[in-house]
Amino acid sequence: MDSTQRRGGLVSLSPSQTPRSSDKLVRELRSGDSNSSTKNDRDKGVNVQVLVRCRPLSEEELKIHTPVVISCNESRREVSAVQSIANKQIDRTFAFDKVFGPTSQQKELYDQAVSPIVNEVLEGYNCTIFAYGQTGTGKTYTMEGGARKKNGIYIPRDRYLHEESEKKAMAEKIERMELDSESKDKQLMELQELYNSQQLLTAELSDRLEKTEKKLEETEHALFDLEGKHRQANATIKEKEFLISNLLKSEKALIERAFEVRAELENAASDVSSLFAKIERKDKIEDGNRILIQKFQSQLTQQLEILHKTVAASVTQQEQQLKDMEEDMQSFVSMKAEATEELRGRLGKLKTMYGSGVKALDDITKELEVNSESTFSDLNSEVSKHSSALEDLFKGIASEADALLNDLQSSLHKQEEKLSAYAQQQREAHARAVETARSVSKITVNFFETLDAHASKLSHIVEEAQTVNDQKLSELEKKFEECAANEERQLLEKVAELLASSNARKKKLVQVAVNDLRESATSRTSKLQQEMSTMQDSTSTVKAEWTVHMEKTECHHDEDISAVECGKKDLEEALQNCLKKANLGAQQWKNAQESLLILENSNVASVDSIVRTGMEANQVLRAQFSSALSTALEDVDTANKDLFSSIDHSLQLDHDACGNLNSMIVPCCGDLRELKGGHYHKIVEITENAGKCLLYEYTVDEPSCSTPRKRSFNLPSVASIEELRTPAFEELLKTFWDARSAKQANGDVKQIGVVYESAQSVRDSRVPLTAIN
């Protein structure tokens, strides 16, 4: 935008999405794949082009040697600006849809930028072109050319001053009228605020009455409503989950089948195109193969000679490697004998260390046996102490529980007395609420009557203001016509034509302004009268609703009193049940004490038997451990003897392997010499066979008239695709409930049927993913 402000710009804009602009936008989006993603996101949905034209320096700018700070690159559609900040030169580049440099002509600009838009306008589409830039950048020259002439009108000074004074007086009158209308609007707003405050007060009172009624209703019906809603919600959720799962399966199968069909069609098209391409390519390849075969024969002879040389060199190298291998094997056998002697010494040390470890384990097992016997004896004594302490503790708890139950019975009697007192207080509170509602109804009725009186007075004031405005405007029109006539008589000889046109234009402007003021005043008064009528209607409807509400509150008061009496009786019955349950709890505490004492005695006897069996098992384990240690020592001795014999055998095998390797190296050297001679004869034979095969026996495939076969397409039928559709929702729901009813008991089936009917009645007529059309 900086360069546009310096040198001027031209913008073509389509403000509305017409059919032509939407089609053009689709074409631009398809052809602009090479552009960056950010530009596509920015231009998405907007058909706007920004063009810039840079003008050359004028004659005055050339005389004073003004520096050029703009450079245009029309091919890259960029404009570079040079800016000096704190003696530092900063270059900034701006990109546009089209750039016209200083040497561009009007015809070039018209042909490239304006002519396509004019053609679209002639075809009936909406287009807009406007120029934007600073003063003196060439906007007018770009839009209109250089043929515009400078024309003007001479107006006398006295007439100009007189007209200005009249305009000032007219503006002051209009301001006074606007101030009067604003003051009236403020009065109306104050009345509206007063009305809103009264409405808020009535709304608060009605909310309080509704809250007191809802509290009593919610305590009676909350549990029943929650259970019903829970059952309905579970049923509807399961239905929708079943529907959604079936829809997802069917949609997934359809998508997979569509992909398979598409892949098969693509394979068929690619096969057909590749077959025809192969036929054309085969003819070209066969022509080139004849030349390649001749080159191959010459190269083959050269490569065989090189191969013979490399094989001879490798044979000599392998003979040298066999000699080195013989020397390495002899050194390996000598080192292996030294290593076996060292291994025997380490095995003897390991045997002595293993015997000492086994003896240490035997000592540890003896200490473990002594510790276990002492631990079991301590455990038996602690269990007996614990049983006696638990018996004493439970006796104390039982006595405290008896005291608590007695206190509970006394507190229940006190609660019964408090509930009766609370029921009496509720009756008195309901009576006071009804009396306050009646007094509030009287106050609201009086307020509505006073509001009607104020509304009638306000409508009368508005009508008087309208008549006064009409009188003032007519007087202003008459005075202005008289003044214009006097001026016309005085200056008729000098500027008759100019004055006539000026007066007619002024009269027309004043007439239009007066008519606009009258129309605005009439519309304002009509709107005020309409609002007053709607306000009166709303007050009458509120009065009727208030009377109905008072009748309902009185009948609700009677119903609440009867409900409180019923609740009192229910609470008395509940208190009697609590007393009975408290007595039953005391008896159960006594029974629990006796059963716990019996259980503790049985636990002491069982722990004593467990300790005895544990000590006997430890003695058995001690005997088994000692026998296992003796057998382990014997196994270690036999294993050491076997290991020594295997070491001796391995050393003997190494000596045998060394002798075998020496016997194999001598025939290998002879075989390598034979390989060298036989390789040369084979190379000669290969060159002769290659020449015979490539020149005489090689034949080219001759063209045939048979066409390639088309592969059969495995396309799905219409019936198979129709089977993938999701069945009707009624059938899915029926199958769902049939499957669920088979798993439930008889009582659950009845309950689920009731829930299903209630869910069908409450459920929205448009279930998610339901086919409406």
N, C-alpha and C positions, 0 to 999 in steps of 0.2 A: 504493500500500500504506500510506502514511502516514495518509491519511484513513480507511482501513479500521481501522487500529489505534486511532484516536481515537474513532470513532463506531460501530464495529461493521460487519460485512459479512455477506452471505449469498451462498454459492457453490453453483451446481448443476453437478454433475460426472458425466460418463459414463466410467467407468474403462476399459471395454472396447468395441471396435468391434462393435456388434451390427448386424443388418440394418436395424433401424429407425434407429439413429444414423447409419449410412453413407448411407441414403437422405436423411435430413434434412440431412446435410452437403452432399450434392450440390445439394439445393434451395437451401440458403443460399448456396453458391458461385455458382449461376446468377443468383439475385436480387440479389446484392451487387455489381453492376457499378459502381455509383456510389461505392462505398467506395474508399479509397486502396489502392495496391498493397502498401504495407508492412503494413497490417492483414490483408490476404489472406494474405500470406506468414507472418504470425505465427500466424493461426488455422487454417492449412492442416493438416488431418488431426486436429484436436483439437476435440471438441464440448463446450466449457466456456463457461459464462456467469458473470460476476462482477457481483453486485448489492450495493448499499450502502444502509443505512438510517440516517439521522441522528436521534438521539433529542432531545427538547427538554430544557431545563434543569430540574433537580429543584427542589423547594421550598427545600432548604438552599442550593443554588447561587443561587437568586433572592434569598434573604435577604442573602447576602454580596456580592451584585452582581457575580457572575462574568461577565466579558466573553464574548460569543459570537464564536468564532473560525472557525466553519464556516457556509458558506452553500450551499444546494442549489439547483440549476437542473434541475428534472425534465424540462422540455421539451428541453433540450440534452444531458441525461444527463451533467452535470458537477458536481463538488464543488470549491469554492474554499476554501482554508485560508489564514488570516492568521497570519504568524509574525514575531515581533519579535526581531531580532538586532542587538545593539550600537545600541539606540535607533533602529533602522531597520525599517520595516514592509515585509515581503516577502509578496506574494501568490503562491500556487501553486495550479494547477488540475489536477484529476485527472478522467479520463474513464472511465466504466463503461458496462456494457450496460444497466443500469436504475438509477435513483436514486429513493428514497423519502424525502421531506422529513420534518421534525418533526411535521407535522400528519397524516401518513398513519396509517391504521387497520389493525388486524390483518386484517380481512376484505379490504380492498383489497390488502394484501400477499399474502394467500393466493390470491385470485382471479387476480392478474396473474403471480405468480412460482411458486407451489407447485402450483396446481391442474393446469396442463398437464403437469408432471412426474409427478404422481400418476396422471393418466390414462394416461400411457405405461407406468408400472409395472403398472397393471391390465391393460394389453394384453400384458404379458410381456416388457418390456425392462428392462435394467439401468440404474438411475439412483441418484445419491447427492446428498444435500443436507447441508451442514454450515455452522455459524456460526463466524465467526472475528473476534476483536477483544480489546481490553484488558478488565480486570475493571471492571465497572460500566458498560459501554457499552450493555447491553440485549440481550445474546445470549439469555439464558434467557427473558426476557420475549417476545422475538420468536419463539422456538421453541415455548414451552409456554403463553404467556399469563400473566395475573395471578392465576390461581386456585390456584397451588401453595401448600400450607400448610407451615409449619415444624414438624417433628416431631423427637423425639430419644429416646435410651435412657440410663437412669441406671445407671452401673457403680460399685460400692464402690471406695474407694481401695486397701484392702488387697488386694482381688482383682486390681485393675489392676497393682499393684506386683509381685504374685506372677507374674502372666502375663508381665510384661515381663522378669523375671529368667529365667523358663523359656525365653522366646524368645531371650534373650541367650546362655544356655547352649547351646541348640540351634544357634544361628549359629556359636558357637565350635567345636562338634564338626564342623559341616559344613565350616568353614574348614580344620580339621586334616585332614579326609579329602581336601579338594581339594589341600592341600600334599603329602600322601602320593602322590596320583595324579600331581601335577606332577613330583615327584622321579623316580617310575618312568618317566614320559614322557621325562625328560631322560636317564636311563640308556639307554632304548631309542634315543634320538636319537644318543647317543655310539656305540652299537654300529652304528647305521646309517651314521654318518660313517666309522667304521673300515672297514666293508664297502665303502663307495663309494671310499675311498682305495685299497684293494686292487684294486678293479675298474679304477680309472684307471691303476694301475701295470701291470696285465696288458694293458690296451688300448694303452698306450704301447709296450710291448715288441712286441706284435703289429703295431702300425703300423710300427715300424722294420723288422721282417722283411718286411712287405709292400712297403715302399718299396724295399728292396734288390732284391727280385724284379722289381718293376715297372720299375726303371731298365733292366735287361737286356732285358726284353720290349719296352719302348718304343723302344730303339735299333734293334731288328730290324724291327718292324712299323709304325713311325710313318709312313714315307713311303708305304707301300702303303695304309694306312688313310686317310691324308689325301687321296690321289688318288681313292679310291673314294667317300669322302664328298663330295668336291667335285663329282664327276660326278653323284652322286645329288641333291645340293642344287640344282645347275643345272637338272636335269630337272624336279624337283618345283616349283621356282620358276616355270619357264616354263609348266608345266601350270596352276598356280594363276593366273598372270597371264592366260592365255588364257581360263580359266573366268570370272574376275572381269570381264574386259572384255566378254564375251558377256552376262553377267548384267546389267551396267550398261546396255548398249545396250537390252536387252529391257525392263528396268524403266523406262528413260527413255521409250521409245516408249509403254508402257502408261500412264504418268502423263500424257504429252502428249495421248493419245487420250481419257483420262478427262476432262481439262480441256476439250477441245473439245466432248465430249458435254454436259458440265455447262453450258458457255457457250450451246450451242444451246438447251437446255431453258430456261435463264433468259431468253433472247431471246424464245422462244415465249410464255412466261408473261407477260413484260412487254408483248409486242405485243397479246395478247388483252385484258389489263387496260387498256392505253392506248386501244385501239379503243372499248371500251365507255365509258371515261371521256370520250373525244372526242365520242361521240354525245350524251351528256348535256350536255357543256359547250357543244356547238354550238347547241342550242336556246336556252340562256341568252344566248349571245353574239349571236344574231340579234335577240333582243328588245332588247338594249342597242344594237345597231347602228342601229336606226331612230331612236333618240333622238340618237345621236352624229352621224348624217348631217345632221339638222336644225341641230344646233349647228355642224357643220362648214361649212354653207352661209353662216351668218351671219358666222362667223369669217373665211371665205375673202374675203368682200367687204371686211372691215376690213383684212386683211393686204394685199390688192391695192392699196388706197389708200395704205397705208404704203410699199409697194414702189415705186409711181409717184413718190412724194416723194423716196425715196432715189436712184432712177435719175436724176431731174432734178439733184439735188445732185451726183452722181458725174460727170455730163456736164460741168457747169461746171468741176469740179475737173480733169478730164482736159484741157480746153482750156488751162487755166493750166499744166499739166505739159508740154504740147507746146511752148508758148512758152519755158519754161525749158530744154527739151531743145535747141531751136534755138540759144540763147545758149551752152550748154555745148559744142556741137559746134564753134562758131567758135573758142572759146578752146582746144579740144583741137588743132585744126589748127595754130594758131600755136605751141603748145608742142612739137608733133611735129617741126616744122622745126628748132627749136633743138636738139632731142635728136639728130637725124640729123647735124648738123654736128659735134657733140661726138664721136659714134661714129666718124666718118671720121678724126678726129685720133688716137683710140686705136688704130685698126687700123694706121695708119702706124707707131706706136711698136712694136706687136706684130711687125710684119714685120722691123724692124731687130733686135729681140731674138732672133727665131728664127734669122736668118742668123749671128749671133755664136755661138749654141749649137751650130749644125751644125759650124762651124769648130773649136770646142773638142772635139767628138766625134772629128773627124778626127785631131787631135793625140793623143788618148788611144789610138786604135787603133794608131798608129805605136809608141807606148811598149809596148803590149801585145804586139806582134809581136816586139820586141827581147827582152822578158822571157821569152817562151815559148821562143825559140831557146836562151837561156842555160839555162833549166830543163831542156830535153830533153838537152842535153849533160851537165849534172850528173847526171841520172838514169842515163844510159848508163854513166858512170864508176862510180857507186855500185853498179849491178847487177853489174858485173865484180868489184868488191871483195867484194861479198856472196857470190858464187859460190865464190871462192877461200877465204874464211873458213869457209863451210859445209862445204867438202871437208875442211879440217883438223879441224873440230869432229867431223865424223862418224867420222873415223879414230880419234880419241880415245875416242868412245863405243863403237865396235866392240871396241876393246881391253878396255875396262872390262866390257862384256857377256861376253866370253870368260872373264874372271876370275870373274865372278859365277856363270856356269854351272859352272865347275870347283868352286867352293865349294858349289854346290847338290848336285852329285853326291856330294861327301864327306859333306855333312849327311844325305843320304838313307841312306847306309850306316850312319851313327850311329843314325838313327831306327829302322832295322831291328833293330839290337842292343837298343835300349831297349824295343821292342815285345815281343821275346821275354822280356825280364826282367819286363815288366808282366804278361804272361800267367801267369808262374810265381807272381807275387804274388797275382793273382786266385784261383788255385787254393788257396793257403794261406788267404786271407781267407774263402773259402766254407767251408773245413773248420772254421775257428774259429767262424763264425756258427752252424754246425750244433751244435757242442759247447755253445755258450752257450744255444741254444734248448732242448737237452735238460736242462741244469741249471735253466733257468727253469720247465720243465714239472714237474720234481720239486718245486720250491718251491711252485708253485700247487696241486699235489695235496695237499701237507701243509696249506696254508692252508685249503682246502675242508674237510678233515677236522676241523680245529680249529673252523671256523665251524659245522659241524653239531653239535659238542659244546656250544658256547655257546648255540645255538638251543634245544636240548633243555632246558638248564638254565633259560633264560629262560621257556619255557613252564611249567616246574614252579613257578617263582617267581610267575608270574601266577595260577596255580590256587590257591596258598596265600593270596595276597592276596585273592582272591575269597571264600574260605571265612571269612577273618578279618572282612571287611566284612559278610558276612551275619550272623555272630554278634553283632557290635556293634549292627547295626540292630535285630535281634530283641530284644536286651536293652533298647535305648532305647525300643522300643514298649511292652514290659512295664512299665517304670518309669513311663512317662507315663500308662498306663491305671490303675495303682495310685494315683498322685497325683490323678487326676481323680475316682476313686471316693471317696477320703478327703474331698476338697472337697465332693463332692455330699452325703455323709452329714452334714457339719457345717452346711451352708447349705440343707438341704432344706426346712425349715419356712418360711424367709423368702422365698426367690426360687426356688421349685421349677421353675416353668415356664421362667424365664429361664436358670437354670443347666443344665437338661436340654438346651435348645437350644444353649447355648454349648458344653457338653461334646461333644455330638454333632458340632457343626461343627468343634471342635478335633481330635477323633478322626479325622474324615474328612480334614482337612487334613494331619495327621501321617501317616495311612495313605497318602494320595496321594504325599506327599513321599518316604516310605520306599520305596514301590513304584517311584517314578521313579528313586531312587538305585540300587535293585537292577537295574532294567532297564538303566540306563546302564552299571552295572558289568558285567552279563552281556554287553551288546553290545560293550563295550570288550575284554573277554576273548576273545569270539568273533572280533572283528576281529584281535586280536593272534595268536590261533592260526592264523587264515587267512593272515595275512602270513608267519608262520613256516613254514607248509606251502608257500606259494608260494616263499619263499626257499630252502627245501630242494630243491624241484623245480628252481629255476633253477640251483642249484649242481650238481645231478646232470647237467642238460643241458650246462652249461659244461664239466664234466669230459669228457663224451663228445665235445663239439666240439673240446676241446683235444687229445685223443688223435688225432682225425682230422687236425687241423691239423699235428701233429708228423709223422704219416706223409706228408702232402703235402709238408712242407718237405724231408724226406729225399729224396723222389723228385725234387723240383725241384732239389736240390743236384746230383744226378747229371746232370740235363738241362743245368744251367748249365755244368758242367765240359766237357761235350761241345760246347756252343755256343761256349765260349771257344777251344777247339782249332780249330773251324771258322773263327772270326774271325781267328785268328792266320795260318792259311794264306791267307785272302783278303787280309790286309794285306801279306804277303810278295809276293804276285803284283802288288798295286798298286804297291809300291815298285819292282819290276822295270820296270813300265810307265813309271813316272816317270823312271827313268834313261834309257830309250830316248827319251822325249820331250825330255829335256834335250839329248841329242846332236843330235837333229833341229833343235832351236831354234838351236844354235850354227851349223849349216850355213845355216839361213835368214837369220841375221844377216849372214853374208858375202855371200849373194846380194843382200840389201837394200842393202848398201853399194855394190856395183857398179851396181845399177839407179839409185840416187840420183845417182851421179856422171854417168851418161849423161843423166838428166833435167835436171840443172843446166846442162850444156853446151847442151842444146836450148833451155832457157829464156833463156840469154844471147843466143843468135842471134835468137830471136823478139822480145825486148825491143828489140834494135838495129833490127830492121825496122820495129817499131811506131813508134819515135822518128822514123825517116826519113819515114814516111808522114804523121805528125802535122805535121812542119815543112812538107811540101809542101801539106797541107790548109790551114794557116794563111796561106800566101801566096795561095792561091786565094780564101780568105775576105776577105783584105785588098783584093783587086781588086774583089770583089763589093760590099764596103762603100762604097768610093769612088764606084762607079757609082751606087749607091742614093742617096748624098748629093746628087749632082748632079741626079738626077731629082727628089728631094724639093724642092730649091730652086726648080726650074722649076714644080712643081705649086703651091707656095705663091704664086708670082707670079700664076699664072692664077686661083687661088682668090680672091686679094685683088681682082682686077679684077671677077670675077663678083659679089663681095659689095658693091662700090660700086654696080654697076649695079642690084642688087636693092634697095638702100636708096633710090635715086632712084625706082625704080618704086613702092615702098611709099608714099613721100611723095605721088606723083601719085595713087595710089589713095585716099589719105585725102582729098585735095581733091575728087575725084570723088564720094566717099561723102557729103561735106558738102553738095555741090550736090543730090544725090539726096534727102537727108533734108529739105532745105528745100522741094523740090518735093512731097514726100509729106505734110508737115505741113498744107498748105493744104487739100487734099481731105479729110483726116481731120477737120478742124474742121467741114466741111459735113456729113460723114456723121454726126457726133455730134448735130448739130441735127436731122437727119432721124430718128435713133434716138429722140430725146426725143419727137417728135410721134407716131411709129408705136407707141411703147410705150404711150401713153395709149389709142389705139384698140384695141390688143390686149387691154388690161386689161378694157375694156368688153365685148369679145367673149367673154372667158373667163368673166366673171360670168354672162352670159346662158346660155352652154353648160353651166356647172356647175349652175345652177338647173334647166335642162331635164333634165340627166342624173340628178341626185340625186333629183328629185321624181317624174319620170315614167318614165324608162328603167331605173332601178335596180330589180332584182327579187331576192327572197330565195330561197334554195334550199329547195324543198319536201321534206318528209320522205318517204322511200320505205320499202318493206317488205323490201328486200333486206338480208341480214346480211353482215357482212364475212367474207372468206375466211380460213381458217386457213393459215398458212405451213407447208409440208411440212418435216418434221424429217429431218435427215440423220444418223440414228442408226446406229452401227456394228452389224453383225451379230455373232452369237455365234461364228461360224466365224472372222471376222477378228480378234476379240479372242483366241481360242484360238491363232491363228497367232503372236501376239506372245509367247507363253510361251517360256521358255528350254528348249531340248531337253535330253535326258538327258545327264548328265556322261560316261557311257561313250561316247556318240556324239561329244561334243565332243572328248574325248581321242583318239578314233580319227581324227577329221578333223585334229586338230593334228599327230599323229605322221605321218599320211600326207603332209601338206603339207611337214613338215620333212624326211622321208626322200627326197622328190623332189629336194631341193636339195643333198643330201649325196652324196659319192662312195661307191663300194662298200664300202671299208674303214670309213668313218665310219658307214655304215648299220648294220653289224654291231655296232659299239661302242655306238651309240645304242640298239639293241634290248636289249643286255645291261643298259644303264643303266635303260631303261624297266622291265624285269622287276624289277630290284633296287629301284627307286623304288616299284613297286606293292606289293612285299612289306614295305618299311619304312614306307610312308606310313600315316598314321593312318586308321582305318576311317571316321572322321567328318571329311571334308574341310570347310574353311570354306564355308558357304553350301550344303551338300549337303542335299537333301530326304530326311529319314530316314523320315518317315511317308508 
